[in-house]
Amino acid sequence: MIPLVYAGKEEEQVIKKIGGSDEVKRHLEELGFTVGGTVTIINSLGGNIIVKVKESRIAIDEGMARKIMV
């Protein structure tokens, strides 16, 4: 299990755990990041990461990506 920020580009990953406070977990869940769901890194730009989750592209910062374990 590694943080999403270290996953390979364009490789589909399964979300195994989401860390952080309850508020952070709820926010990530609202964006579509759920345990058992899949996520793919599309690109990384200046500390921000663009990911594909549930057929949507979302930009999250590196701090948030470190809380998502794949």
PDB file of N, CA, C, O and CB in Angstrom:
ATOM      1  N   MET A   1       0.847  -1.172   0.000  1.00  0.00           N
ATOM      2  CA  MET A   1       0.000   0.000   0.000  1.00  0.00           C
ATOM      3  C   MET A   1       0.899   1.244   0.000  1.00  0.00           C
ATOM      4  O   MET A   1       1.785   1.385   0.842  1.00  0.00           O
ATOM      5  CB  MET A   1      -0.967  -0.007   1.228  1.00  0.00           C
ATOM      6  N   ILE A   2       0.650   2.137  -0.961  1.00  0.00           N
ATOM      7  CA  ILE A   2       1.440   3.363  -1.075  1.00  0.00           C
ATOM      8  C   ILE A   2       0.494   4.554  -1.254  1.00  0.00           C
ATOM      9  O   ILE A   2      -0.642   4.379  -1.693  1.00  0.00           O
ATOM     10  CB  ILE A   2       2.447   3.271  -2.267  1.00  0.00           C
ATOM     11  N   PRO A   3       0.957   5.766  -0.915  1.00  0.00           N
ATOM     12  CA  PRO A   3       0.133   6.950  -1.177  1.00  0.00           C
ATOM     13  C   PRO A   3      -0.054   7.144  -2.684  1.00  0.00           C
ATOM     14  O   PRO A   3       0.837   6.821  -3.470  1.00  0.00           O
ATOM     15  CB  PRO A   3       0.775   8.213  -0.545  1.00  0.00           C
ATOM     16  N   LEU A   4      -1.190   7.663  -3.075  1.00  0.00           N
ATOM     17  CA  LEU A   4      -1.506   7.877  -4.483  1.00  0.00           C
ATOM     18  C   LEU A   4      -0.440   8.709  -5.186  1.00  0.00           C
ATOM     19  O   LEU A   4      -0.170   8.504  -6.369  1.00  0.00           O
ATOM     20  CB  LEU A   4      -2.856   8.551  -4.616  1.00  0.00           C
ATOM     21  N   VAL A   5       0.158   9.638  -4.467  1.00  0.00           N
ATOM     22  CA  VAL A   5       1.147  10.532  -5.063  1.00  0.00           C
ATOM     23  C   VAL A   5       2.342   9.754  -5.648  1.00  0.00           C
ATOM     24  O   VAL A   5       3.018  10.258  -6.546  1.00  0.00           O
ATOM     25  CB  VAL A   5       1.638  11.539  -4.013  1.00  0.00           C
ATOM     26  N   TYR A   6       2.608   8.544  -5.155  1.00  0.00           N
ATOM     27  CA  TYR A   6       3.736   7.743  -5.635  1.00  0.00           C
ATOM     28  C   TYR A   6       3.334   6.694  -6.670  1.00  0.00           C
ATOM     29  O   TYR A   6       4.190   5.959  -7.162  1.00  0.00           O
ATOM     30  CB  TYR A   6       4.404   7.062  -4.470  1.00  0.00           C
ATOM     31  N   ALA A   7       2.059   6.613  -7.004  1.00  0.00           N
ATOM     32  CA  ALA A   7       1.597   5.630  -7.993  1.00  0.00           C
ATOM     33  C   ALA A   7       2.041   6.054  -9.391  1.00  0.00           C
ATOM     34  O   ALA A   7       2.282   7.232  -9.651  1.00  0.00           O
ATOM     35  CB  ALA A   7       0.049   5.474  -7.940  1.00  0.00           C
ATOM     36  N   GLY A   8       2.141   5.087 -10.267  1.00  0.00           N
ATOM     37  CA  GLY A   8       2.550   5.363 -11.640  1.00  0.00           C
ATOM     38  C   GLY A   8       1.474   6.065 -12.435  1.00  0.00           C
ATOM     39  O   GLY A   8       0.281   5.875 -12.198  1.00  0.00           O
ATOM     40  N   LYS A   9       1.908   6.880 -13.381  1.00  0.00           N
ATOM     41  CA  LYS A   9       0.974   7.600 -14.259  1.00  0.00           C
ATOM     42  C   LYS A   9       0.230   6.615 -15.147  1.00  0.00           C
ATOM     43  O   LYS A   9       0.786   5.618 -15.608  1.00  0.00           O
ATOM     44  CB  LYS A   9       1.721   8.643 -15.126  1.00  0.00           C
ATOM     45  N   GLU A  10      -1.038   6.918 -15.373  1.00  0.00           N
ATOM     46  CA  GLU A  10      -1.895   6.172 -16.294  1.00  0.00           C
ATOM     47  C   GLU A  10      -2.020   4.694 -15.951  1.00  0.00           C
ATOM     48  O   GLU A  10      -2.298   3.878 -16.830  1.00  0.00           O
ATOM     49  CB  GLU A  10      -1.372   6.308 -17.686  1.00  0.00           C
ATOM     50  N   GLU A  11      -1.816   4.335 -14.679  1.00  0.00           N
ATOM     51  CA  GLU A  11      -2.046   2.974 -14.197  1.00  0.00           C
ATOM     52  C   GLU A  11      -3.251   3.012 -13.270  1.00  0.00           C
ATOM     53  O   GLU A  11      -3.259   3.756 -12.289  1.00  0.00           O
ATOM     54  CB  GLU A  11      -0.779   2.393 -13.465  1.00  0.00           C
ATOM     55  N   GLU A  12      -4.264   2.216 -13.573  1.00  0.00           N
ATOM     56  CA  GLU A  12      -5.455   2.190 -12.728  1.00  0.00           C
ATOM     57  C   GLU A  12      -5.101   1.564 -11.379  1.00  0.00           C
ATOM     58  O   GLU A  12      -4.517   0.482 -11.319  1.00  0.00           O
ATOM     59  CB  GLU A  12      -6.611   1.403 -13.417  1.00  0.00           C
ATOM     60  N   GLN A  13      -5.457   2.249 -10.315  1.00  0.00           N
ATOM     61  CA  GLN A  13      -5.165   1.799  -8.957  1.00  0.00           C
ATOM     62  C   GLN A  13      -6.474   1.634  -8.182  1.00  0.00           C
ATOM     63  O   GLN A  13      -7.444   2.351  -8.426  1.00  0.00           O
ATOM     64  CB  GLN A  13      -4.219   2.799  -8.234  1.00  0.00           C
ATOM     65  N   VAL A  14      -6.489   0.683  -7.247  1.00  0.00           N
ATOM     66  CA  VAL A  14      -7.650   0.493  -6.379  1.00  0.00           C
ATOM     67  C   VAL A  14      -7.383   1.208  -5.059  1.00  0.00           C
ATOM     68  O   VAL A  14      -6.325   1.027  -4.457  1.00  0.00           O
ATOM     69  CB  VAL A  14      -7.947  -1.029  -6.144  1.00  0.00           C
ATOM     70  N   ILE A  15      -8.331   2.015  -4.612  1.00  0.00           N
ATOM     71  CA  ILE A  15      -8.189   2.747  -3.352  1.00  0.00           C
ATOM     72  C   ILE A  15      -8.382   1.767  -2.198  1.00  0.00           C
ATOM     73  O   ILE A  15      -9.419   1.111  -2.098  1.00  0.00           O
ATOM     74  CB  ILE A  15      -9.215   3.930  -3.262  1.00  0.00           C
ATOM     75  N   LYS A  16      -7.373   1.674  -1.325  1.00  0.00           N
ATOM     76  CA  LYS A  16      -7.415   0.730  -0.215  1.00  0.00           C
ATOM     77  C   LYS A  16      -7.768   1.399   1.113  1.00  0.00           C
ATOM     78  O   LYS A  16      -8.379   0.780   1.985  1.00  0.00           O
ATOM     79  CB  LYS A  16      -6.085   0.027  -0.093  1.00  0.00           C
ATOM     80  N   LYS A  17      -7.377   2.671   1.262  1.00  0.00           N
ATOM     81  CA  LYS A  17      -7.612   3.365   2.524  1.00  0.00           C
ATOM     82  C   LYS A  17      -7.568   4.866   2.270  1.00  0.00           C
ATOM     83  O   LYS A  17      -6.835   5.341   1.402  1.00  0.00           O
ATOM     84  CB  LYS A  17      -6.562   2.950   3.600  1.00  0.00           C
ATOM     85  N   ILE A  18      -8.362   5.603   3.037  1.00  0.00           N
ATOM     86  CA  ILE A  18      -8.332   7.062   2.960  1.00  0.00           C
ATOM     87  C   ILE A  18      -8.075   7.581   4.364  1.00  0.00           C
ATOM     88  O   ILE A  18      -8.830   7.287   5.291  1.00  0.00           O
ATOM     89  CB  ILE A  18      -9.672   7.648   2.366  1.00  0.00           C
ATOM     90  N   GLY A  19      -7.006   8.353   4.518  1.00  0.00           N
ATOM     91  CA  GLY A  19      -6.626   8.885   5.826  1.00  0.00           C
ATOM     92  C   GLY A  19      -7.077  10.322   6.005  1.00  0.00           C
ATOM     93  O   GLY A  19      -7.734  10.901   5.140  1.00  0.00           O
ATOM     94  N   GLY A  20      -6.712  10.881   7.144  1.00  0.00           N
ATOM     95  CA  GLY A  20      -7.049  12.272   7.429  1.00  0.00           C
ATOM     96  C   GLY A  20      -8.204  12.383   8.398  1.00  0.00           C
ATOM     97  O   GLY A  20      -8.725  11.383   8.893  1.00  0.00           O
ATOM     98  N   SER A  21      -8.593  13.615   8.660  1.00  0.00           N
ATOM     99  CA  SER A  21      -9.702  13.883   9.583  1.00  0.00           C
ATOM    100  C   SER A  21     -11.021  13.449   8.943  1.00  0.00           C
ATOM    101  O   SER A  21     -11.078  13.167   7.746  1.00  0.00           O
ATOM    102  CB  SER A  21      -9.752  15.392   9.966  1.00  0.00           C
ATOM    103  N   ASP A  22     -12.070  13.398   9.748  1.00  0.00           N
ATOM    104  CA  ASP A  22     -13.388  13.035   9.226  1.00  0.00           C
ATOM    105  C   ASP A  22     -13.831  13.998   8.132  1.00  0.00           C
ATOM    106  O   ASP A  22     -14.459  13.592   7.154  1.00  0.00           O
ATOM    107  CB  ASP A  22     -14.421  13.013  10.354  1.00  0.00           C
ATOM    108  N   GLU A  23     -13.501  15.271   8.301  1.00  0.00           N
ATOM    109  CA  GLU A  23     -13.871  16.286   7.310  1.00  0.00           C
ATOM    110  C   GLU A  23     -13.167  16.029   5.977  1.00  0.00           C
ATOM    111  O   GLU A  23     -13.787  16.131   4.918  1.00  0.00           O
ATOM    112  CB  GLU A  23     -13.524  17.696   7.830  1.00  0.00           C
ATOM    113  N   VAL A  24     -11.881  15.696   6.026  1.00  0.00           N
ATOM    114  CA  VAL A  24     -11.108  15.409   4.806  1.00  0.00           C
ATOM    115  C   VAL A  24     -11.651  14.156   4.130  1.00  0.00           C
ATOM    116  O   VAL A  24     -11.816  14.128   2.911  1.00  0.00           O
ATOM    117  CB  VAL A  24      -9.597  15.233   5.134  1.00  0.00           C
ATOM    118  N   LYS A  25     -11.928  13.119   4.918  1.00  0.00           N
ATOM    119  CA  LYS A  25     -12.469  11.879   4.358  1.00  0.00           C
ATOM    120  C   LYS A  25     -13.807  12.132   3.667  1.00  0.00           C
ATOM    121  O   LYS A  25     -14.059  11.620   2.577  1.00  0.00           O
ATOM    122  CB  LYS A  25     -12.635  10.818   5.462  1.00  0.00           C
ATOM    123  N   ARG A  26     -14.661  12.927   4.310  1.00  0.00           N
ATOM    124  CA  ARG A  26     -15.977  13.232   3.748  1.00  0.00           C
ATOM    125  C   ARG A  26     -15.825  14.015   2.439  1.00  0.00           C
ATOM    126  O   ARG A  26     -16.531  13.746   1.467  1.00  0.00           O
ATOM    127  CB  ARG A  26     -16.829  14.036   4.763  1.00  0.00           C
ATOM    128  N   HIS A  27     -14.910  14.975   2.417  1.00  0.00           N
ATOM    129  CA  HIS A  27     -14.671  15.776   1.209  1.00  0.00           C
ATOM    130  C   HIS A  27     -14.188  14.885   0.058  1.00  0.00           C
ATOM    131  O   HIS A  27     -14.679  14.999  -1.065  1.00  0.00           O
ATOM    132  CB  HIS A  27     -13.633  16.892   1.495  1.00  0.00           C
ATOM    133  N   LEU A  28     -13.238  14.012   0.335  1.00  0.00           N
ATOM    134  CA  LEU A  28     -12.725  13.122  -0.705  1.00  0.00           C
ATOM    135  C   LEU A  28     -13.819  12.173  -1.194  1.00  0.00           C
ATOM    136  O   LEU A  28     -13.904  11.876  -2.385  1.00  0.00           O
ATOM    137  CB  LEU A  28     -11.521  12.320  -0.181  1.00  0.00           C
ATOM    138  N   GLU A  29     -14.652  11.700  -0.270  1.00  0.00           N
ATOM    139  CA  GLU A  29     -15.751  10.815  -0.656  1.00  0.00           C
ATOM    140  C   GLU A  29     -16.740  11.547  -1.568  1.00  0.00           C
ATOM    141  O   GLU A  29     -17.257  10.965  -2.522  1.00  0.00           O
ATOM    142  CB  GLU A  29     -16.475  10.278   0.597  1.00  0.00           C
ATOM    143  N   GLU A  30     -17.000  12.818  -1.274  1.00  0.00           N
ATOM    144  CA  GLU A  30     -17.900  13.621  -2.111  1.00  0.00           C
ATOM    145  C   GLU A  30     -17.327  13.813  -3.519  1.00  0.00           C
ATOM    146  O   GLU A  30     -18.077  13.950  -4.486  1.00  0.00           O
ATOM    147  CB  GLU A  30     -18.155  14.992  -1.458  1.00  0.00           C
ATOM    148  N   LEU A  31     -16.005  13.821  -3.626  1.00  0.00           N
ATOM    149  CA  LEU A  31     -15.355  13.942  -4.934  1.00  0.00           C
ATOM    150  C   LEU A  31     -15.341  12.615  -5.693  1.00  0.00           C
ATOM    151  O   LEU A  31     -15.038  12.586  -6.886  1.00  0.00           O
ATOM    152  CB  LEU A  31     -13.929  14.453  -4.762  1.00  0.00           C
ATOM    153  N   GLY A  32     -15.669  11.512  -5.004  1.00  0.00           N
ATOM    154  CA  GLY A  32     -15.718  10.210  -5.662  1.00  0.00           C
ATOM    155  C   GLY A  32     -14.656   9.230  -5.214  1.00  0.00           C
ATOM    156  O   GLY A  32     -14.608   8.105  -5.710  1.00  0.00           O
ATOM    157  N   PHE A  33     -13.803   9.632  -4.288  1.00  0.00           N
ATOM    158  CA  PHE A  33     -12.748   8.748  -3.796  1.00  0.00           C
ATOM    159  C   PHE A  33     -13.325   7.861  -2.693  1.00  0.00           C
ATOM    160  O   PHE A  33     -13.524   8.322  -1.569  1.00  0.00           O
ATOM    161  CB  PHE A  33     -11.523   9.569  -3.271  1.00  0.00           C
ATOM    162  N   THR A  34     -13.593   6.599  -3.006  1.00  0.00           N
ATOM    163  CA  THR A  34     -14.135   5.668  -2.025  1.00  0.00           C
ATOM    164  C   THR A  34     -13.277   4.409  -1.982  1.00  0.00           C
ATOM    165  O   THR A  34     -12.715   3.996  -2.997  1.00  0.00           O
ATOM    166  CB  THR A  34     -15.603   5.318  -2.354  1.00  0.00           C
ATOM    167  N   VAL A  35     -13.183   3.806  -0.809  1.00  0.00           N
ATOM    168  CA  VAL A  35     -12.425   2.567  -0.647  1.00  0.00           C
ATOM    169  C   VAL A  35     -13.031   1.513  -1.568  1.00  0.00           C
ATOM    170  O   VAL A  35     -14.244   1.305  -1.584  1.00  0.00           O
ATOM    171  CB  VAL A  35     -12.431   2.085   0.846  1.00  0.00           C
ATOM    172  N   GLY A  36     -12.166   0.853  -2.331  1.00  0.00           N
ATOM    173  CA  GLY A  36     -12.619  -0.145  -3.298  1.00  0.00           C
ATOM    174  C   GLY A  36     -12.814   0.423  -4.688  1.00  0.00           C
ATOM    175  O   GLY A  36     -12.896  -0.328  -5.660  1.00  0.00           O
ATOM    176  N   GLY A  37     -12.890   1.750  -4.797  1.00  0.00           N
ATOM    177  CA  GLY A  37     -13.029   2.398  -6.097  1.00  0.00           C
ATOM    178  C   GLY A  37     -11.687   2.486  -6.813  1.00  0.00           C
ATOM    179  O   GLY A  37     -10.644   2.208  -6.222  1.00  0.00           O
ATOM    180  N   THR A  38     -11.715   2.866  -8.066  1.00  0.00           N
ATOM    181  CA  THR A  38     -10.467   2.972  -8.827  1.00  0.00           C
ATOM    182  C   THR A  38     -10.144   4.432  -9.109  1.00  0.00           C
ATOM    183  O   THR A  38     -11.025   5.289  -9.176  1.00  0.00           O
ATOM    184  CB  THR A  38     -10.562   2.181 -10.148  1.00  0.00           C
ATOM    185  N   VAL A  39      -8.847   4.682  -9.272  1.00  0.00           N
ATOM    186  CA  VAL A  39      -8.343   6.021  -9.565  1.00  0.00           C
ATOM    187  C   VAL A  39      -7.124   5.874 -10.471  1.00  0.00           C
ATOM    188  O   VAL A  39      -6.338   4.938 -10.325  1.00  0.00           O
ATOM    189  CB  VAL A  39      -7.984   6.802  -8.247  1.00  0.00           C
ATOM    190  N   THR A  40      -6.978   6.806 -11.405  1.00  0.00           N
ATOM    191  CA  THR A  40      -5.848   6.801 -12.335  1.00  0.00           C
ATOM    192  C   THR A  40      -5.234   8.188 -12.364  1.00  0.00           C
ATOM    193  O   THR A  40      -5.946   9.179 -12.529  1.00  0.00           O
ATOM    194  CB  THR A  40      -6.289   6.362 -13.762  1.00  0.00           C
ATOM    195  N   ILE A  41      -3.904   8.271 -12.203  1.00  0.00           N
ATOM    196  CA  ILE A  41      -3.213   9.555 -12.320  1.00  0.00           C
ATOM    197  C   ILE A  41      -3.079   9.887 -13.806  1.00  0.00           C
ATOM    198  O   ILE A  41      -2.527   9.109 -14.584  1.00  0.00           O
ATOM    199  CB  ILE A  41      -1.802   9.516 -11.616  1.00  0.00           C
ATOM    200  N   ILE A  42      -3.594  11.054 -14.181  1.00  0.00           N
ATOM    201  CA  ILE A  42      -3.503  11.509 -15.568  1.00  0.00           C
ATOM    202  C   ILE A  42      -2.242  12.345 -15.762  1.00  0.00           C
ATOM    203  O   ILE A  42      -1.506  12.154 -16.730  1.00  0.00           O
ATOM    204  CB  ILE A  42      -4.757  12.324 -15.961  1.00  0.00           C
ATOM    205  N   ASN A  43      -1.996  13.278 -14.831  1.00  0.00           N
ATOM    206  CA  ASN A  43      -0.843  14.164 -14.958  1.00  0.00           C
ATOM    207  C   ASN A  43      -0.515  14.768 -13.599  1.00  0.00           C
ATOM    208  O   ASN A  43      -1.339  14.764 -12.685  1.00  0.00           O
ATOM    209  CB  ASN A  43      -1.111  15.277 -16.001  1.00  0.00           C
ATOM    210  N   SER A  44       0.695  15.283 -13.485  1.00  0.00           N
ATOM    211  CA  SER A  44       1.144  15.948 -12.265  1.00  0.00           C
ATOM    212  C   SER A  44       1.734  17.293 -12.659  1.00  0.00           C
ATOM    213  O   SER A  44       2.673  17.361 -13.453  1.00  0.00           O
ATOM    214  CB  SER A  44       2.190  15.076 -11.482  1.00  0.00           C
ATOM    215  N   LEU A  45       1.171  18.376 -12.095  1.00  0.00           N
ATOM    216  CA  LEU A  45       1.603  19.718 -12.465  1.00  0.00           C
ATOM    217  C   LEU A  45       1.875  20.556 -11.231  1.00  0.00           C
ATOM    218  O   LEU A  45       0.941  20.890 -10.503  1.00  0.00           O
ATOM    219  CB  LEU A  45       0.555  20.395 -13.341  1.00  0.00           C
ATOM    220  N   GLY A  46       3.104  20.901 -10.981  1.00  0.00           N
ATOM    221  CA  GLY A  46       3.472  21.815  -9.905  1.00  0.00           C
ATOM    222  C   GLY A  46       2.869  21.522  -8.546  1.00  0.00           C
ATOM    223  O   GLY A  46       2.366  22.429  -7.884  1.00  0.00           O
ATOM    224  N   GLY A  47       2.912  20.275  -8.122  1.00  0.00           N
ATOM    225  CA  GLY A  47       2.379  19.917  -6.813  1.00  0.00           C
ATOM    226  C   GLY A  47       0.918  19.508  -6.838  1.00  0.00           C
ATOM    227  O   GLY A  47       0.411  18.977  -5.850  1.00  0.00           O
ATOM    228  N   ASN A  48       0.233  19.744  -7.947  1.00  0.00           N
ATOM    229  CA  ASN A  48      -1.143  19.298  -8.098  1.00  0.00           C
ATOM    230  C   ASN A  48      -1.174  18.047  -8.962  1.00  0.00           C
ATOM    231  O   ASN A  48      -0.342  17.868  -9.850  1.00  0.00           O
ATOM    232  CB  ASN A  48      -2.023  20.412  -8.712  1.00  0.00           C
ATOM    233  N   ILE A  49      -2.141  17.189  -8.689  1.00  0.00           N
ATOM    234  CA  ILE A  49      -2.247  15.939  -9.426  1.00  0.00           C
ATOM    235  C   ILE A  49      -3.632  15.885 -10.066  1.00  0.00           C
ATOM    236  O   ILE A  49      -4.642  16.115  -9.402  1.00  0.00           O
ATOM    237  CB  ILE A  49      -2.002  14.703  -8.495  1.00  0.00           C
ATOM    238  N   ILE A  50      -3.665  15.581 -11.348  1.00  0.00           N
ATOM    239  CA  ILE A  50      -4.936  15.422 -12.047  1.00  0.00           C
ATOM    240  C   ILE A  50      -5.211  13.925 -12.120  1.00  0.00           C
ATOM    241  O   ILE A  50      -4.404  13.157 -12.644  1.00  0.00           O
ATOM    242  CB  ILE A  50      -4.906  16.082 -13.487  1.00  0.00           C
ATOM    243  N   VAL A  51      -6.361  13.526 -11.587  1.00  0.00           N
ATOM    244  CA  VAL A  51      -6.714  12.113 -11.540  1.00  0.00           C
ATOM    245  C   VAL A  51      -8.053  11.879 -12.221  1.00  0.00           C
ATOM    246  O   VAL A  51      -8.876  12.785 -12.350  1.00  0.00           O
ATOM    247  CB  VAL A  51      -6.757  11.613 -10.091  1.00  0.00           C
ATOM    248  N   LYS A  52      -8.247  10.645 -12.649  1.00  0.00           N
ATOM    249  CA  LYS A  52      -9.536  10.226 -13.192  1.00  0.00           C
ATOM    250  C   LYS A  52     -10.170   9.322 -12.153  1.00  0.00           C
ATOM    251  O   LYS A  52      -9.603   8.299 -11.769  1.00  0.00           O
ATOM    252  CB  LYS A  52      -9.384   9.495 -14.587  1.00  0.00           C
ATOM    253  N   VAL A  53     -11.347   9.709 -11.705  1.00  0.00           N
ATOM    254  CA  VAL A  53     -12.092   8.911 -10.735  1.00  0.00           C
ATOM    255  C   VAL A  53     -13.564   8.938 -11.146  1.00  0.00           C
ATOM    256  O   VAL A  53     -14.132  10.010 -11.354  1.00  0.00           O
ATOM    257  CB  VAL A  53     -11.896   9.453  -9.267  1.00  0.00           C
ATOM    258  N   LYS A  54     -14.173   7.772 -11.262  1.00  0.00           N
ATOM    259  CA  LYS A  54     -15.578   7.648 -11.673  1.00  0.00           C
ATOM    260  C   LYS A  54     -15.875   8.443 -12.943  1.00  0.00           C
ATOM    261  O   LYS A  54     -16.839   9.207 -12.990  1.00  0.00           O
ATOM    262  CB  LYS A  54     -16.498   8.117 -10.548  1.00  0.00           C
ATOM    263  N   GLU A  55     -15.048   8.264 -13.968  1.00  0.00           N
ATOM    264  CA  GLU A  55     -15.231   8.909 -15.271  1.00  0.00           C
ATOM    265  C   GLU A  55     -15.140  10.434 -15.242  1.00  0.00           C
ATOM    266  O   GLU A  55     -15.556  11.090 -16.197  1.00  0.00           O
ATOM    267  CB  GLU A  55     -16.553   8.517 -15.830  1.00  0.00           C
ATOM    268  N   SER A  56     -14.605  11.007 -14.168  1.00  0.00           N
ATOM    269  CA  SER A  56     -14.395  12.449 -14.071  1.00  0.00           C
ATOM    270  C   SER A  56     -12.919  12.733 -13.850  1.00  0.00           C
ATOM    271  O   SER A  56     -12.197  11.921 -13.272  1.00  0.00           O
ATOM    272  CB  SER A  56     -15.242  13.059 -12.930  1.00  0.00           C
ATOM    273  N   ARG A  57     -12.486  13.883 -14.312  1.00  0.00           N
ATOM    274  CA  ARG A  57     -11.114  14.329 -14.034  1.00  0.00           C
ATOM    275  C   ARG A  57     -11.166  15.356 -12.922  1.00  0.00           C
ATOM    276  O   ARG A  57     -11.945  16.308 -12.967  1.00  0.00           O
ATOM    277  CB  ARG A  57     -10.429  14.924 -15.312  1.00  0.00           C
ATOM    278  N   ILE A  58     -10.320  15.146 -11.920  1.00  0.00           N
ATOM    279  CA  ILE A  58     -10.311  16.014 -10.744  1.00  0.00           C
ATOM    280  C   ILE A  58      -8.872  16.383 -10.434  1.00  0.00           C
ATOM    281  O   ILE A  58      -7.977  15.543 -10.527  1.00  0.00           O
ATOM    282  CB  ILE A  58     -10.990  15.324  -9.518  1.00  0.00           C
ATOM    283  N   ALA A  59      -8.647  17.645 -10.062  1.00  0.00           N
ATOM    284  CA  ALA A  59      -7.315  18.086  -9.630  1.00  0.00           C
ATOM    285  C   ALA A  59      -7.313  18.146  -8.102  1.00  0.00           C
ATOM    286  O   ALA A  59      -8.183  18.767  -7.492  1.00  0.00           O
ATOM    287  CB  ALA A  59      -6.937  19.488 -10.258  1.00  0.00           C
ATOM    288  N   ILE A  60      -6.318  17.490  -7.495  1.00  0.00           N
ATOM    289  CA  ILE A  60      -6.146  17.547  -6.045  1.00  0.00           C
ATOM    290  C   ILE A  60      -4.706  17.924  -5.753  1.00  0.00           C
ATOM    291  O   ILE A  60      -3.818  17.688  -6.572  1.00  0.00           O
ATOM    292  CB  ILE A  60      -6.518  16.188  -5.369  1.00  0.00           C
ATOM    293  N   ASP A  61      -4.473  18.508  -4.589  1.00  0.00           N
ATOM    294  CA  ASP A  61      -3.099  18.861  -4.259  1.00  0.00           C
ATOM    295  C   ASP A  61      -2.358  17.646  -3.708  1.00  0.00           C
ATOM    296  O   ASP A  61      -2.964  16.631  -3.364  1.00  0.00           O
ATOM    297  CB  ASP A  61      -3.066  20.017  -3.245  1.00  0.00           C
ATOM    298  N   GLU A  62      -1.057  17.770  -3.634  1.00  0.00           N
ATOM    299  CA  GLU A  62      -0.207  16.663  -3.212  1.00  0.00           C
ATOM    300  C   GLU A  62      -0.545  16.193  -1.800  1.00  0.00           C
ATOM    301  O   GLU A  62      -0.485  14.997  -1.515  1.00  0.00           O
ATOM    302  CB  GLU A  62       1.254  17.071  -3.285  1.00  0.00           C
ATOM    303  N   GLY A  63      -0.900  17.123  -0.916  1.00  0.00           N
ATOM    304  CA  GLY A  63      -1.262  16.765   0.455  1.00  0.00           C
ATOM    305  C   GLY A  63      -2.459  15.833   0.504  1.00  0.00           C
ATOM    306  O   GLY A  63      -2.468  14.864   1.263  1.00  0.00           O
ATOM    307  N   MET A  64      -3.461  16.125  -0.300  1.00  0.00           N
ATOM    308  CA  MET A  64      -4.648  15.255  -0.370  1.00  0.00           C
ATOM    309  C   MET A  64      -4.283  13.903  -0.971  1.00  0.00           C
ATOM    310  O   MET A  64      -4.747  12.862  -0.505  1.00  0.00           O
ATOM    311  CB  MET A  64      -5.769  15.921  -1.206  1.00  0.00           C
ATOM    312  N   ALA A  65      -3.451  13.924  -2.003  1.00  0.00           N
ATOM    313  CA  ALA A  65      -3.056  12.674  -2.659  1.00  0.00           C
ATOM    314  C   ALA A  65      -2.282  11.759  -1.714  1.00  0.00           C
ATOM    315  O   ALA A  65      -2.321  10.538  -1.862  1.00  0.00           O
ATOM    316  CB  ALA A  65      -2.213  12.972  -3.896  1.00  0.00           C
ATOM    317  N   ARG A  66      -1.584  12.339  -0.753  1.00  0.00           N
ATOM    318  CA  ARG A  66      -0.845  11.539   0.236  1.00  0.00           C
ATOM    319  C   ARG A  66      -1.786  10.826   1.212  1.00  0.00           C
ATOM    320  O   ARG A  66      -1.389   9.847   1.844  1.00  0.00           O
ATOM    321  CB  ARG A  66       0.128  12.431   1.016  1.00  0.00           C
ATOM    322  N   LYS A  67      -3.012  11.300   1.340  1.00  0.00           N
ATOM    323  CA  LYS A  67      -3.980  10.693   2.250  1.00  0.00           C
ATOM    324  C   LYS A  67      -4.714   9.520   1.607  1.00  0.00           C
ATOM    325  O   LYS A  67      -5.382   8.752   2.300  1.00  0.00           O
ATOM    326  CB  LYS A  67      -4.982  11.733   2.711  1.00  0.00           C
ATOM    327  N   ILE A  68      -4.595   9.378   0.293  1.00  0.00           N
ATOM    328  CA  ILE A  68      -5.278   8.307  -0.442  1.00  0.00           C
ATOM    329  C   ILE A  68      -4.270   7.177  -0.657  1.00  0.00           C
ATOM    330  O   ILE A  68      -3.278   7.347  -1.365  1.00  0.00           O
ATOM    331  CB  ILE A  68      -5.861   8.826  -1.822  1.00  0.00           C
ATOM    332  N   MET A  69      -4.533   6.032  -0.044  1.00  0.00           N
ATOM    333  CA  MET A  69      -3.625   4.893  -0.154  1.00  0.00           C
ATOM    334  C   MET A  69      -4.143   3.906  -1.206  1.00  0.00           C
ATOM    335  O   MET A  69      -5.321   3.547  -1.217  1.00  0.00           O
ATOM    336  CB  MET A  69      -3.464   4.190   1.218  1.00  0.00           C
ATOM    337  N   VAL A  70      -3.243   3.483  -2.080  1.00  0.00           N
ATOM    338  CA  VAL A  70      -3.616   2.528  -3.141  1.00  0.00           C
ATOM    339  C   VAL A  70      -2.747   1.289  -3.054  1.00  0.00           C
ATOM    340  O   VAL A  70      -2.902   0.368  -3.856  1.00  0.00           O
ATOM    341  CB  VAL A  70      -3.483   3.175  -4.545  1.00  0.00           C
TER     342      VAL A  70
END
